[in-house]
């Protein structure tokens, strides 16, 4: 037997805790075979059996007499809740009678439970139950709960007195003869839920009927109640009969729950904004909770749930022992912790956090850990920077004090209190000496610092100080100081004022003795004036010296021009100044061709070594004597590759004639030689002869006075120094200088050189020399030439080079700015158009690829980002898009920002359609990744339109239009997606363009005409008015309803113009109706938001208000009334003052709120046809219409039902209280003539169609239900 019990226990495994010991009576559990698997303590104490001896035995071994058969019979077909009388044998040999309540084993093998109650105790138990029932009733009443009982079959309902306290004294007792009527006491929005819960309980799927719902109070308001009940009795057929339960008013708790939810949302948002995340660990269940902000701090996705050990591992290795010790101490004695420690995020990034935690103890044992994290990385970084800054500031203060005491001037801090008191809290050591005032005097009285200021400057200085004090602008002033020891000095005072919180103003500044600078400045002004006069003289001399000066330049591309020439130059050449400026080649216009070629060849030969060139040529002008010109020119190379020749041209016609007669005029030549010597002494250039002797020595056989002056030596000193004078050539230029002499000596070619020379008095200067060598019979080489000072030319050339470099840099930057977006750095629309144009032109010319893949990108809801987070966030989004484009696109792809949130990409040539799709999908995926903005995750998405053209020449300008069409389809299809351009898009695009052109033409030619749909009284069928509807009298397609053109009209923004046309045409129709004796009671017009902003609407209304017909304007509910501006509201007020009714069209389909209705104060609500359509056969639709009518009645406005097509709809709407009906049941929209005929015969038709007097049927129009307005 012991082995059997052991085997039984092994087969059952561990028996789950069935709660037997918590039962107050004897209880045991049996398996499906009737073997005992568990007993409670009462079994052992009441019957004397041991637990181990009982478990594993069959229960029948403990039963006596018929109890064995009764239990065996039940065990064959066990049912829950069955009661049996069982006699059970005790350990002492006796037997006890029990009432047993049996519950069968579960389907999953769970043991069944048997509860035994001694019969002797039943009477006592009954008495106790009555007592408990009374006590329970008292407890229920004190708990603000009401009891209720409901007989499902009879509908009888019994409630306690507390029920009336909850629902109101005057509330009707629900007589529920079925579930539907029982549900009637609940709010319509809660009835489905309550019905489902009731059905679940009645069908046995739920143990209790337990709902929280809104119930009607006697005063008409809704209160929140909790109803809990269960089936108490069942019929013989097993169906539920009585159900009983409790009701409690939970309105207060619901309000607190709503407040708590708002508080939790605010707390969560505050934690996110403050970077504060919470966490909790349930030590009993091991469950861990991390808030979203805690996950963000650790770099994990929201919802991450690590273990306690895994959470500790996120800390840096050096911080883990600290945290582990803190957790251990907290779990031991409840000590909380608060640390600032480093943490390693999931992505490997190291951050600093403030970790706070505490332990919750129950009965001295830890049951819960909770705390918070705060990301303090920025604060730690700031603290580090502040420490470094403080250290650097200290070093700077030390350096400043040292510098302040040693700089030529003095530093000071001047303070003027709000009372006018002046002192110098700080001044450097040199200030007393500079001002001639002892230090102790200044320290005693700050105003004493001004004691020695010249009286003539004291007043102006005071005015400047007052001005900077009032305006807080910098002070910069020069004044005279009468120093007691140094005499009069000039001082320069500079300072910046700062206003203090106490009203005082502090100037931080410096003062310098600028006496020497003042004198130097005056001398500089005098020198500049002298330089100006000299410059003017030189220009005058240049214009009057014999011959002409010029600068001839040849650019790197071969173009030639003259940046400078004197007036005499064009006279010598026989050309005009304008022609020469326009074209440099004009200089050769009157020079013979052969000589022109020789001149160009000589200029070309002078380029390699930058040697001066000299040539002579003729000038042949028709009708004039041929002239001979002699030209000298020195080349200069610019960094940009251009060559400039600076030269002089002299008319030598007469000199040549003199040379021809030289032999006959030797005496004249002698005199001319003397004159030349005189000229050489006063000429701006120095003339010389330089000789190299066969033995290697050098000397100057001849030098002019100007030459001697240029070198800074007298003639005697030059003769004494001989060749040693070349040692004064700058060391960097000396070797090239001597090398050029050697080359000239070897080739007997002209020598020309520019070099630096150290003048004994003037210092370093630039000289330019040119000479022609000749070989003497003894081997001596003599150079005859000229030397002139080009220091000014070199400086000007350097300035020109610098200016040129700066100009080139500015040009490059301007070009970059002109073709790039200033925010993202991407190419802009101008650059994009240029690249696309080049791509298309290259395809046309056959020099580029013919295919093209163009991607248009538009960000989704970008305006919402600007409106909610601000334009700075919008800029960050655009920068993010630019970064993603640069990261994802390939070399050869071209991306540009076209403006706003529009981008475009031209993919590289030969990109297949599949590759283009992969690239765009990658872009879309990358853009959807969240990024941080001010510590908050920000997400964006974009829509993409792609056109892939195998031959771009076939699309031309339509390429971008097709891409835009694909982008539009992506937007219409839900955004955050890509669409390729397809053939149907091409067709639709062309249709739209054709329709747009036709609409503009229709507006110009008056093709839009009004149609009128009657509105009749729901009560008696009288004509209440008409609604004006637009129709397009198309010249080819006939009468078109708005569905065929209104979308394009809205896109073209011509809807306000169409509205204006309808009002004008309807006004004309009313005049013609009045001539026929017809007066329409009311006429209404649909107006768009744009039309409401148009001032002309007031004039149109004023004209129409002159007749007897009441005018009404219908505002579509899609207009967000609360968001409209002041013009909209002003026009609305003026229209109401003019007596115009305002109606809300399509009510129930848009955005109008109760506040919006109260602001507009409409005269009627037009119920949308989609709500009206199911009203006759759908109780929810009828309830909704009833609610709208009740709301309208509360607001004091009428209701108009649109789209009434059947008599059943009309009857239902009349019963619900709707005032006016409109729809095909009565008439479709009619033309002007048809409406007149309808209205004039309406009374007759009304009498004919009248039905029973108690419930008159609404008169129908000529067309009846089912009429199609689009075929009319």
ChimeraX attribute file (.defattr): number of C-alpha atoms within 10 A of each C-alpha:
attribute: neighborCount
match mode: 1-to-1
recipient: residues
	/A:1	9
	/A:2	11
	/A:3	9
	/A:4	11
	/A:5	19
	/A:6	13
	/A:7	13
	/A:8	17
	/A:9	15
	/A:10	10
	/A:11	9
	/A:12	15
	/A:13	9
	/A:14	9
	/A:15	12
	/A:16	10
	/A:17	8
	/A:18	16
	/A:19	9
	/A:20	20
	/A:21	16
	/A:22	10
	/A:23	12
	/A:24	13
	/A:25	17
	/A:26	23
	/A:27	23
	/A:28	26
	/A:29	26
	/A:30	24
	/A:31	21
	/A:32	17
	/A:33	12
	/A:34	20
	/A:35	20
	/A:36	23
	/A:37	26
	/A:38	22
	/A:39	24
	/A:40	20
	/A:41	19
	/A:42	19
	/A:43	20
	/A:44	16
	/A:45	11
	/A:46	14
	/A:47	18
	/A:48	14
	/A:49	19
	/A:50	14
	/A:51	15
	/A:52	13
	/A:53	11
	/A:54	21
	/A:55	21
	/A:56	24
	/A:57	20
	/A:58	16
	/A:59	21
	/A:60	17
	/A:61	12
	/A:62	17
	/A:63	19
	/A:64	16
	/A:65	10
	/A:66	12
	/A:67	17
	/A:68	17
	/A:69	13
	/A:70	14
	/A:71	20
	/A:72	16
	/A:73	11
	/A:74	14
	/A:75	17
	/A:76	11
	/A:77	8
	/A:78	17
	/A:79	13
	/A:80	12
	/A:81	12
	/A:82	13
	/A:83	15
	/A:84	16
	/A:85	18
	/A:86	24
	/A:87	21
	/A:88	22
	/A:89	18
	/A:90	17
	/A:91	14
	/A:92	9
	/A:93	8
	/A:94	10
	/A:95	16
	/A:96	16
	/A:97	16
	/A:98	20
	/A:99	18
	/A:100	22
	/A:101	17
	/A:102	23
	/A:103	19
	/A:104	22
	/A:105	21
	/A:106	12
	/A:107	8
	/A:108	6
	/A:109	10
	/A:110	17
	/A:111	25
	/A:112	21
	/A:113	24
	/A:114	20
	/A:115	19
	/A:116	24
	/A:117	19
	/A:118	19
	/A:119	16
	/A:120	12
	/A:121	12
	/A:122	14
	/A:123	11
	/A:124	10
	/A:125	15
	/A:126	11
	/A:127	12
	/A:128	12
	/A:129	14
	/A:130	11
	/A:131	12
	/A:132	13
	/A:133	12
	/A:134	12
	/A:135	12
	/A:136	13
	/A:137	16
	/A:138	11
	/A:139	12
	/A:140	17
	/A:141	16
	/A:142	11
	/A:143	10
	/A:144	16
	/A:145	24
	/A:146	23
	/A:147	21
	/A:148	20
	/A:149	19
	/A:150	24
	/A:151	21
	/A:152	19
	/A:153	14
	/A:154	13
	/A:155	16
	/A:156	15
	/A:157	19
	/A:158	15
	/A:159	17
	/A:160	16
	/A:161	14
	/A:162	19
	/A:163	23
	/A:164	17
	/A:165	14
	/A:166	22
	/A:167	22
	/A:168	15
	/A:169	13
	/A:170	10
	/A:171	16
	/A:172	12
	/A:173	14
	/A:174	16
	/A:175	16
	/A:176	20
	/A:177	16
	/A:178	13
	/A:179	14
	/A:180	11
	/A:181	13
	/A:182	19
	/A:183	20
	/A:184	15
	/A:185	17
	/A:186	21
	/A:187	17
	/A:188	14
	/A:189	10
	/A:190	15
	/A:191	19
	/A:192	13
	/A:193	15
	/A:194	22
	/A:195	16
	/A:196	13
	/A:197	18
	/A:198	22
	/A:199	15
	/A:200	15
	/A:201	19
	/A:202	19
	/A:203	12
	/A:204	12
	/A:205	11
	/A:206	14
	/A:207	13
	/A:208	17
	/A:209	21
	/A:210	18
	/A:211	19
	/A:212	18
	/A:213	20
	/A:214	22
	/A:215	24
	/A:216	18
	/A:217	20
	/A:218	15
	/A:219	11
	/A:220	11
	/A:221	10
	/A:222	16
	/A:223	19
	/A:224	22
	/A:225	25
	/A:226	17
	/A:227	21
	/A:228	17
	/A:229	21
	/A:230	20
	/A:231	22
	/A:232	14
	/A:233	14
	/A:234	12
	/A:235	10
	/A:236	8
	/A:237	6
	/A:238	8
	/A:239	14
	/A:240	20
	/A:241	17
	/A:242	20
	/A:243	19
	/A:244	20
	/A:245	20
	/A:246	21
	/A:247	23
	/A:248	20
	/A:249	22
	/A:250	18
	/A:251	16
	/A:252	12
	/A:253	12
	/A:254	15
	/A:255	12
	/A:256	12
	/A:257	12
	/A:258	12
	/A:259	12
	/A:260	12
	/A:261	12
	/A:262	12
	/A:263	12
	/A:264	12
	/A:265	12
	/A:266	12
	/A:267	13
	/A:268	18
	/A:269	14
	/A:270	13
	/A:271	20
	/A:272	20
	/A:273	13
	/A:274	13
	/A:275	19
	/A:276	23
	/A:277	23
	/A:278	21
	/A:279	20
	/A:280	19
	/A:281	20
	/A:282	16
	/A:283	15
	/A:284	9
	/A:285	9
	/A:286	11
	/A:287	14
	/A:288	19
	/A:289	17
	/A:290	22
	/A:291	22
	/A:292	21
	/A:293	28
	/A:294	26
	/A:295	21
	/A:296	22
	/A:297	22
	/A:298	25
	/A:299	16
	/A:300	16
	/A:301	13
	/A:302	13
	/A:303	12
	/A:304	16
	/A:305	17
	/A:306	14
	/A:307	13
	/A:308	16
	/A:309	9
	/A:310	10
	/A:311	13
	/A:312	18
	/A:313	16
	/A:314	18
	/A:315	23
	/A:316	17
	/A:317	13
	/A:318	11
	/A:319	17
	/A:320	17
	/A:321	13
	/A:322	14
	/A:323	20
	/A:324	14
	/A:325	12
	/A:326	20
	/A:327	20
	/A:328	14
	/A:329	15
	/A:330	20
	/A:331	21
	/A:332	14
	/A:333	13
	/A:334	19
	/A:335	15
	/A:336	18
	/A:337	17
	/A:338	15
	/A:339	15
	/A:340	16
	/A:341	18
	/A:342	21
	/A:343	27
	/A:344	18
	/A:345	18
	/A:346	15
	/A:347	9
	/A:348	11
	/A:349	10
	/A:350	16
	/A:351	20
	/A:352	21
	/A:353	25
	/A:354	17
	/A:355	20
	/A:356	17
	/A:357	21
	/A:358	20
	/A:359	26
	/A:360	18
	/A:361	16
	/A:362	9
	/A:363	6
	/A:364	11
	/A:365	13
	/A:366	18
	/A:367	17
	/A:368	20
	/A:369	22
	/A:370	18
	/A:371	17
	/A:372	21
	/A:373	26
	/A:374	21
	/A:375	23
	/A:376	18
	/A:377	16
	/A:378	12
	/A:379	12
	/A:380	15
	/A:381	13
	/A:382	13
	/A:383	12
	/A:384	12
	/A:385	12
	/A:386	13
	/A:387	12
	/A:388	12
	/A:389	14
	/A:390	12
	/A:391	12
	/A:392	12
	/A:393	14
	/A:394	12
	/A:395	12
	/A:396	13
	/A:397	12
	/A:398	12
	/A:399	12
	/A:400	16
	/A:401	15
	/A:402	13
	/A:403	14
	/A:404	20
	/A:405	17
	/A:406	13
	/A:407	14
	/A:408	13
	/A:409	20
	/A:410	24
	/A:411	25
	/A:412	19
	/A:413	18
	/A:414	20
	/A:415	23
	/A:416	19
	/A:417	14
	/A:418	12
	/A:419	8
	/A:420	10
	/A:421	12
	/A:422	18
	/A:423	20
	/A:424	20
	/A:425	13
	/A:426	13
	/A:427	22
	/A:428	20
	/A:429	19
	/A:430	19
	/A:431	23
	/A:432	17
	/A:433	13
	/A:434	19
	/A:435	25
	/A:436	19
	/A:437	18
	/A:438	13
	/A:439	16
	/A:440	9
	/A:441	13
	/A:442	20
	/A:443	16
	/A:444	11
	/A:445	13
	/A:446	17
	/A:447	16
	/A:448	17
	/A:449	20
	/A:450	15
	/A:451	16
	/A:452	17
	/A:453	22
	/A:454	17
	/A:455	13
	/A:456	10
	/A:457	14
	/A:458	16
	/A:459	12
	/A:460	13
	/A:461	19
	/A:462	10
	/A:463	11
	/A:464	16
	/A:465	20
	/A:466	13
	/A:467	14
	/A:468	19
	/A:469	21
	/A:470	12
	/A:471	9
	/A:472	17
	/A:473	15
	/A:474	19
	/A:475	20
	/A:476	17
	/A:477	16
	/A:478	17
	/A:479	18
	/A:480	20
	/A:481	24
	/A:482	17
	/A:483	19
	/A:484	11
	/A:485	8
	/A:486	10
	/A:487	8
	/A:488	15
	/A:489	19
	/A:490	20
	/A:491	20
	/A:492	17
	/A:493	19
	/A:494	16
	/A:495	21
	/A:496	17
	/A:497	22
	/A:498	16
	/A:499	15
	/A:500	12
	/A:501	7
	/A:502	8
	/A:503	11
	/A:504	17
	/A:505	21
	/A:506	23
	/A:507	23
	/A:508	18
	/A:509	19
	/A:510	20
	/A:511	22
	/A:512	20
	/A:513	20
	/A:514	19
	/A:515	15
	/A:516	11
	/A:517	12
	/A:518	16
	/A:519	11
	/A:520	12
	/A:521	12
	/A:522	12
	/A:523	12
	/A:524	13
	/A:525	11
	/A:526	12
	/A:527	12
	/A:528	12
	/A:529	12
	/A:530	12
	/A:531	12
	/A:532	12
	/A:533	12
	/A:534	12
	/A:535	12
	/A:536	12
	/A:537	12
	/A:538	12
	/A:539	12
	/A:540	11
	/A:541	11
	/A:542	17
	/A:543	17
	/A:544	13
	/A:545	11
	/A:546	13
	/A:547	19
	/A:548	22
	/A:549	22
	/A:550	19
	/A:551	18
	/A:552	19
	/A:553	23
	/A:554	17
	/A:555	14
	/A:556	12
	/A:557	8
	/A:558	10
	/A:559	12
	/A:560	19
	/A:561	20
	/A:562	19
	/A:563	12
	/A:564	13
	/A:565	21
	/A:566	18
	/A:567	16
	/A:568	20
	/A:569	22
	/A:570	17
	/A:571	12
	/A:572	17
	/A:573	22
	/A:574	18
	/A:575	17
	/A:576	14
	/A:577	15
	/A:578	10
	/A:579	13
	/A:580	18
	/A:581	16
	/A:582	12
	/A:583	13
	/A:584	17
	/A:585	14
	/A:586	19
	/A:587	21
	/A:588	17
	/A:589	16
	/A:590	17
	/A:591	19
	/A:592	13
	/A:593	11
	/A:594	9
	/A:595	16
	/A:596	17
	/A:597	13
	/A:598	14
	/A:599	20
	/A:600	10
	/A:601	11
	/A:602	15
	/A:603	20
	/A:604	13
	/A:605	14
	/A:606	19
	/A:607	18
	/A:608	9
	/A:609	13
	/A:610	19
	/A:611	21
	/A:612	25
	/A:613	23
	/A:614	18
	/A:615	15
	/A:616	16
	/A:617	19
	/A:618	19
	/A:619	21
	/A:620	17
	/A:621	15
	/A:622	9
	/A:623	6
	/A:624	9
	/A:625	10
	/A:626	13
	/A:627	16
	/A:628	19
	/A:629	20
	/A:630	16
	/A:631	20
	/A:632	16
	/A:633	22
	/A:634	22
	/A:635	23
	/A:636	18
	/A:637	15
	/A:638	15
	/A:639	9
	/A:640	11
	/A:641	10
	/A:642	16
	/A:643	20
	/A:644	21
	/A:645	23
	/A:646	18
	/A:647	19
	/A:648	21
	/A:649	22
	/A:650	19
	/A:651	22
	/A:652	18
	/A:653	15
	/A:654	11
	/A:655	11
	/A:656	13
	/A:657	10
	/A:658	15
	/A:659	12
	/A:660	11
	/A:661	13
	/A:662	13
	/A:663	11
	/A:664	11
	/A:665	13
	/A:666	11
	/A:667	11
	/A:668	14
	/A:669	16
	/A:670	11
	/A:671	12
	/A:672	12
	/A:673	12
	/A:674	12
	/A:675	12
	/A:676	13
	/A:677	15
	/A:678	13
	/A:679	12
	/A:680	20
	/A:681	18
	/A:682	13
	/A:683	16
	/A:684	15
	/A:685	20
	/A:686	23
	/A:687	25
	/A:688	23
	/A:689	18
	/A:690	21
	/A:691	23
	/A:692	19
	/A:693	15
	/A:694	11
	/A:695	8
	/A:696	9
	/A:697	11
	/A:698	20
	/A:699	19
	/A:700	19
	/A:701	13
	/A:702	16
	/A:703	22
	/A:704	23
	/A:705	21
	/A:706	21
	/A:707	25
	/A:708	19
	/A:709	13
	/A:710	20
	/A:711	22
	/A:712	17
	/A:713	18
	/A:714	14
	/A:715	17
	/A:716	10
	/A:717	12
	/A:718	20
	/A:719	16
	/A:720	12
	/A:721	15
	/A:722	17
	/A:723	17
	/A:724	12
	/A:725	17
	/A:726	14
	/A:727	11
	/A:728	15
	/A:729	20
	/A:730	17
	/A:731	13
	/A:732	10
	/A:733	14
	/A:734	17
	/A:735	12
	/A:736	13
	/A:737	20
	/A:738	12
	/A:739	11
	/A:740	17
	/A:741	21
	/A:742	13
	/A:743	13
	/A:744	20
	/A:745	21
	/A:746	11
	/A:747	9
	/A:748	16
	/A:749	15
	/A:750	22
	/A:751	24
	/A:752	24
	/A:753	20
	/A:754	19
	/A:755	18
	/A:756	20
	/A:757	22
	/A:758	17
	/A:759	17
	/A:760	11
	/A:761	9
	/A:762	11
	/A:763	9
	/A:764	15
	/A:765	19
	/A:766	20
	/A:767	20
	/A:768	17
	/A:769	20
	/A:770	20
	/A:771	23
	/A:772	17
	/A:773	22
	/A:774	18
	/A:775	14
	/A:776	10
	/A:777	7
	/A:778	8
	/A:779	12
	/A:780	16
	/A:781	21
	/A:782	22
	/A:783	23
	/A:784	19
	/A:785	20
	/A:786	22
	/A:787	23
	/A:788	19
	/A:789	19
	/A:790	17
	/A:791	16
	/A:792	11
	/A:793	12
	/A:794	15
	/A:795	12
	/A:796	12
	/A:797	14
	/A:798	12
	/A:799	12
	/A:800	13
	/A:801	15
	/A:802	12
	/A:803	12
	/A:804	14
	/A:805	14
	/A:806	12
	/A:807	12
	/A:808	12
	/A:809	12
	/A:810	12
	/A:811	12
	/A:812	12
	/A:813	11
	/A:814	11
	/A:815	11
	/A:816	15
	/A:817	14
	/A:818	14
	/A:819	18
	/A:820	19
	/A:821	19
	/A:822	12
	/A:823	12
	/A:824	18
	/A:825	16
	/A:826	23
	/A:827	23
	/A:828	23
	/A:829	19
	/A:830	15
	/A:831	20
	/A:832	23
	/A:833	13
	/A:834	12
	/A:835	15
	/A:836	17
	/A:837	14
	/A:838	13
	/A:839	21
	/A:840	23
	/A:841	17
	/A:842	15
	/A:843	18
	/A:844	17
	/A:845	10
	/A:846	10
	/A:847	10
	/A:848	14
	/A:849	18
	/A:850	21
	/A:851	19
	/A:852	25
	/A:853	23
	/A:854	22
	/A:855	27
	/A:856	27
	/A:857	24
	/A:858	23
	/A:859	22
	/A:860	17
	/A:861	13
	/A:862	17
	/A:863	15
	/A:864	11
	/A:865	19
	/A:866	15
	/A:867	11
	/A:868	10
	/A:869	12
	/A:870	12
	/A:871	13
	/A:872	12
	/A:873	17
	/A:874	20
	/A:875	17
	/A:876	16
	/A:877	23
	/A:878	21
	/A:879	16
	/A:880	16
	/A:881	23
	/A:882	19
	/A:883	15
	/A:884	16
	/A:885	21
	/A:886	14
	/A:887	11
	/A:888	14
	/A:889	18
	/A:890	12
	/A:891	9
	/A:892	10
	/A:893	16
	/A:894	20
	/A:895	22
	/A:896	26
	/A:897	26
	/A:898	20
	/A:899	11
	/A:900	13
	/A:901	19
	/A:902	15
	/A:903	25
	/A:904	25
	/A:905	20
	/A:906	19
	/A:907	23
	/A:908	19
	/A:909	15
	/A:910	13
	/A:911	16
	/A:912	16
	/A:913	16
	/A:914	8
	/A:915	12
	/A:916	19
	/A:917	17
	/A:918	12
	/A:919	16
	/A:920	22
	/A:921	15
	/A:922	15
	/A:923	20
	/A:924	21
	/A:925	14
	/A:926	18
	/A:927	22
	/A:928	15
	/A:929	12
	/A:930	13
	/A:931	16
	/A:932	10
	/A:933	14
	/A:934	9
	/A:935	12
	/A:936	14
	/A:937	12
	/A:938	15
	/A:939	14
	/A:940	20
	/A:941	21
	/A:942	25
	/A:943	25
	/A:944	29
	/A:945	27
	/A:946	30
	/A:947	25
	/A:948	22
	/A:949	17
	/A:950	17
	/A:951	15
	/A:952	21
	/A:953	18
	/A:954	13
	/A:955	14
	/A:956	13
	/A:957	12
	/A:958	13
	/A:959	21
	/A:960	19
	/A:961	16
	/A:962	25
	/A:963	26
	/A:964	22
	/A:965	23
	/A:966	27
	/A:967	28
	/A:968	19
	/A:969	21
	/A:970	22
	/A:971	21
	/A:972	10
	/A:973	13
	/A:974	10
	/A:975	19
	/A:976	19
	/A:977	19
	/A:978	24
	/A:979	21
	/A:980	21
	/A:981	22
	/A:982	14
	/A:983	10
	/A:984	9
	/A:985	17
	/A:986	16
	/A:987	11
	/A:988	12
	/A:989	18
	/A:990	12
	/A:991	12
	/A:992	15
	/A:993	13
	/A:994	11
	/A:995	16
	/A:996	17
	/A:997	11
	/A:998	14
	/A:999	22
	/A:1000	13
	/A:1001	12
	/A:1002	16
	/A:1003	15
	/A:1004	10
	/A:1005	9
	/A:1006	13
	/A:1007	15
	/A:1008	22
	/A:1009	20
	/A:1010	22
	/A:1011	23
	/A:1012	25
	/A:1013	22
	/A:1014	26
	/A:1015	24
	/A:1016	24
	/A:1017	19
	/A:1018	26
	/A:1019	18
	/A:1020	16
	/A:1021	23
	/A:1022	17
	/A:1023	22
	/A:1024	18
	/A:1025	25
	/A:1026	23
	/A:1027	20
	/A:1028	23
	/A:1029	21
	/A:1030	21
	/A:1031	24
	/A:1032	22
	/A:1033	17
	/A:1034	14
	/A:1035	9
	/A:1036	6
	/A:1037	8
	/A:1038	12
	/A:1039	18
	/A:1040	18
	/A:1041	18
	/A:1042	14
	/A:1043	10
	/A:1044	13
	/A:1045	17
	/A:1046	16
	/A:1047	13
	/A:1048	17
	/A:1049	19
	/A:1050	12
	/A:1051	10
	/A:1052	12
	/A:1053	12
	/A:1054	18
	/A:1055	20
	/A:1056	20
	/A:1057	14
	/A:1058	21
	/A:1059	22
	/A:1060	18
	/A:1061	18
	/A:1062	23
	/A:1063	22
	/A:1064	17
	/A:1065	14
	/A:1066	22
	/A:1067	19
	/A:1068	12
	/A:1069	17
	/A:1070	21
	/A:1071	15
	/A:1072	15
	/A:1073	17
	/A:1074	13
	/A:1075	10
	/A:1076	11
	/A:1077	11
	/A:1078	15
	/A:1079	18
	/A:1080	20
	/A:1081	13
	/A:1082	18
	/A:1083	24
	/A:1084	24
	/A:1085	23
	/A:1086	20
	/A:1087	21
	/A:1088	19
	/A:1089	17
	/A:1090	14
	/A:1091	19
	/A:1092	21
	/A:1093	19
	/A:1094	15
	/A:1095	12
	/A:1096	12
	/A:1097	19
	/A:1098	15
	/A:1099	10
	/A:1100	14
	/A:1101	20
	/A:1102	14
	/A:1103	13
	/A:1104	20
	/A:1105	16
	/A:1106	9
	/A:1107	14
	/A:1108	13
	/A:1109	16
	/A:1110	17
	/A:1111	20
	/A:1112	25
	/A:1113	24
	/A:1114	21
	/A:1115	24
	/A:1116	21
	/A:1117	21
	/A:1118	17
	/A:1119	15
	/A:1120	14
	/A:1121	20
	/A:1122	15
	/A:1123	9
	/A:1124	12
	/A:1125	10
	/A:1126	10
	/A:1127	13
	/A:1128	18
	/A:1129	17
	/A:1130	12
	/A:1131	17
	/A:1132	20
	/A:1133	15
	/A:1134	12
	/A:1135	19
	/A:1136	15
	/A:1137	10
	/A:1138	14
	/A:1139	14
	/A:1140	20
	/A:1141	20
	/A:1142	22
	/A:1143	27
	/A:1144	27
	/A:1145	23
	/A:1146	22
	/A:1147	25
	/A:1148	20
	/A:1149	15
	/A:1150	14
	/A:1151	15
	/A:1152	18
	/A:1153	13
	/A:1154	11
	/A:1155	11
	/A:1156	15
	/A:1157	16
	/A:1158	10
	/A:1159	14
	/A:1160	19
	/A:1161	19
	/A:1162	23
	/A:1163	18
	/A:1164	23
	/A:1165	26
	/A:1166	24
	/A:1167	24
	/A:1168	21
	/A:1169	20
	/A:1170	14
	/A:1171	20
	/A:1172	22
	/A:1173	18
	/A:1174	14
	/A:1175	23
	/A:1176	17
	/A:1177	12
	/A:1178	10
	/A:1179	11
	/A:1180	13
	/A:1181	17
	/A:1182	20
	/A:1183	14
	/A:1184	15
	/A:1185	25
	/A:1186	18
	/A:1187	13
	/A:1188	20
	/A:1189	23
	/A:1190	17
	/A:1191	15
	/A:1192	19
	/A:1193	14
	/A:1194	9
	/A:1195	16
	/A:1196	12
	/A:1197	17
	/A:1198	18
	/A:1199	25
	/A:1200	25
	/A:1201	28
	/A:1202	23
	/A:1203	19
	/A:1204	22
	/A:1205	23
	/A:1206	18
	/A:1207	18
	/A:1208	14
	/A:1209	22
	/A:1210	25
	/A:1211	18
	/A:1212	17
	/A:1213	25
	/A:1214	21
	/A:1215	13
	/A:1216	17
	/A:1217	17
	/A:1218	26
	/A:1219	19
	/A:1220	26
	/A:1221	30
	/A:1222	27
	/A:1223	26
	/A:1224	24
	/A:1225	24
	/A:1226	26
	/A:1227	26
	/A:1228	26
	/A:1229	26
	/A:1230	21
	/A:1231	18
	/A:1232	18
	/A:1233	12
	/A:1234	12
	/A:1235	20
	/A:1236	22
	/A:1237	13
	/A:1238	18
	/A:1239	19
	/A:1240	14
	/A:1241	11
	/A:1242	19
	/A:1243	15
	/A:1244	10
	/A:1245	16
	/A:1246	19
	/A:1247	11
	/A:1248	10
	/A:1249	15
	/A:1250	16
	/A:1251	13
	/A:1252	7
	/A:1253	7
	/A:1254	6
	/A:1255	13
	/A:1256	15
	/A:1257	21
	/A:1258	24
	/A:1259	27
	/A:1260	23
	/A:1261	20
	/A:1262	15
	/A:1263	13
	/A:1264	17
	/A:1265	18
	/A:1266	12
	/A:1267	18
	/A:1268	11
	/A:1269	14
	/A:1270	14
	/A:1271	9
	/A:1272	13
